[in-house]
């Protein structure tokens, strides 16, 4: 049985943190209303700090709307605000407030991060919606079936995403690259 791999390679269009030329690329398919994604977001921040120049982190939308009714709208708003250059600010605010993601709250968060809310509203049905749908389809083609789902250098990572085991795994991958 083969291990699922990333169906859509990382590109310049992806939202990423860390250097573009990092030897480790971690892609997360996540959902803003998922408790486990919020916990993983904290771990990812620690991983970025630990690996610094060796890690690039990419976030892609995988809103599980059947169980998280506000996740898709939150993802669309994050993408719309991202068109204004404030994706990561919105990403972090959404996770910080994931228990309150109704439409009124989303507008407040957009204002909080300094986005032009009128512009955000005007764009919600176009590129942001296509982006969320494209990420979702990419997740399914890649074999993601839950959130969070991580891929490390294109291969699905099925181990624990808690800090120590994830760090150990990434270090082993980095050591193999450095050989």
C-alpha positions in Angstrom: 0.0 0.0 0.0 1.4 3.4 -1.0 1.5 6.4 1.2 -0.7 9.3 -0.1 1.2 12.2 -1.6 0.4 15.8 -2.2 -1.7 16.1 -5.4 -1.1 19.8 -5.9 2.5 20.9 -5.5 3.3 23.9 -3.4 3.4 27.0 -5.5 4.0 30.8 -5.1 0.2 31.1 -4.8 0.1 29.2 -1.5 0.0 31.0 1.8 3.3 30.1 3.5 5.5 31.0 6.4 9.2 30.4 6.4 11.7 30.7 3.6 10.7 29.6 0.1 13.8 27.5 -0.3 13.6 25.7 3.0 14.5 21.9 2.7 11.4 21.0 4.8 8.0 21.9 3.4 5.0 21.1 5.7 1.5 21.5 4.2 -1.5 21.5 6.4 -5.0 21.0 5.2 -7.0 22.6 8.0 -10.4 23.9 9.2 -10.8 27.1 11.2 -13.5 25.6 13.4 -11.6 22.4 14.2 -10.3 22.2 17.7 -7.5 19.9 16.6 -6.4 22.4 13.9 -6.2 25.1 16.6 -4.0 22.9 18.7 -1.9 22.0 15.7 -1.6 25.8 14.9 0.2 26.2 18.2 2.6 23.3 17.4 3.3 24.7 14.0 4.3 28.0 15.5 6.7 26.1 17.7 8.1 24.1 14.8 8.7 27.3 12.8 10.6 28.7 15.7 12.6 25.5 16.2 13.5 24.9 12.5 13.7 28.5 11.5 15.4 28.7 8.1 14.8 24.9 7.4 11.0 24.9 7.4 8.4 26.4 5.1 4.8 26.0 6.3 1.9 26.1 3.9 -1.8 26.3 5.0 -4.6 25.1 2.7 -8.3 25.2 3.4 -10.2 22.0 4.1 -13.4 23.2 5.8 -15.5 20.2 6.9 -18.8 22.1 6.6 -20.9 19.0 7.5 -19.5 19.1 11.1 -18.3 22.7 11.3 -21.0 25.0 9.9 -18.9 28.2 10.0 -15.7 26.8 8.6 -16.3 27.5 4.9 -17.3 31.1 5.5 -14.3 31.6 7.8 -12.0 30.2 5.1 -13.6 32.4 2.4 -13.1 35.5 4.6 -9.5 34.5 5.3 -8.9 34.3 1.6 -10.7 37.6 0.9 -8.6 39.3 3.6 -5.6 37.6 2.1 -6.1 39.4 -1.1 -5.4 42.5 0.9 -2.1 41.1 2.2 -3.5 40.1 5.6 -4.0 36.4 5.3 -1.8 35.3 8.3 -3.2 38.0 10.6 -6.7 36.7 9.8 -5.7 33.1 10.0 -4.4 33.6 13.5 -7.4 35.6 14.7 -9.8 33.0 13.4 -8.0 30.3 15.3 -7.8 32.5 18.4 -11.6 32.9 18.2 -12.7 29.7 16.6 -15.7 29.3 19.0 -17.3 32.4 17.5 -17.2 32.4 13.7 -20.6 33.6 12.8 -20.8 36.2 10.0 -20.9 39.2 12.4 -17.8 37.9 14.2 -16.0 37.4 10.9 -16.6 41.0 9.9 -15.3 42.2 13.3 -12.2 40.1 12.9 -11.6 41.5 9.4 -11.8 45.0 10.8 -9.6 44.0 13.7 -6.8 43.0 11.4 -7.1 46.2 9.4 -8.9 44.8 6.3 -11.2 46.9 4.1 -14.4 45.1 4.9 -16.3 46.5 1.9 -13.6 45.2 -0.4 -13.7 41.9 1.4 -17.5 41.5 1.0 -17.2 42.5 -2.7 -14.7 39.7 -3.3 -16.2 36.9 -1.2 -18.0 35.1 -4.1 -15.1 35.2 -6.6 -11.4 34.3 -6.1 -11.8 33.5 -2.3 -14.6 31.0 -3.0 -12.6 29.4 -5.9 -9.5 29.2 -3.7 -11.3 27.4 -0.9 -12.9 25.0 -3.3 -9.6 24.4 -5.1 -7.9 23.7 -1.8 -10.7 21.4 -0.7 -10.5 19.4 -4.0 -6.7 19.2 -3.6 -7.1 17.8 -0.1 -9.4 15.1 -1.3 -7.1 14.2 -4.3 -4.2 14.0 -1.8 -6.0 11.5 0.5 -6.9 13.9 3.3 -9.9 12.7 5.2 -9.7 14.6 8.5 -8.3 17.8 9.9 -5.6 18.6 10.3 -3.9 16.5 7.6 -0.2 17.2 7.2 2.2 16.5 4.3 5.9 16.7 4.7 7.9 17.2 1.5 4.9 16.0 -0.5 4.2 12.8 1.5 1.3 12.5 4.0 2.5 12.4 7.6 0.3 10.1 9.6 2.2 10.4 12.9 1.4 12.5 15.9 1.4 16.2 15.3 2.2 16.9 18.9 5.4 18.9 19.2 8.0 16.3 20.2 7.0 13.5 17.9 6.5 15.9 15.0 9.9 17.6 15.7 11.6 14.3 15.9 10.1 13.2 12.5 11.0 16.5 10.8 14.6 16.3 12.2 14.9 12.8 10.7 13.7 14.0 7.3 16.1 16.9 7.5 19.0 14.7 8.5 18.3 12.5 5.4 18.3 15.5 3.2 21.6 16.7 4.6 23.3 13.5 3.9 
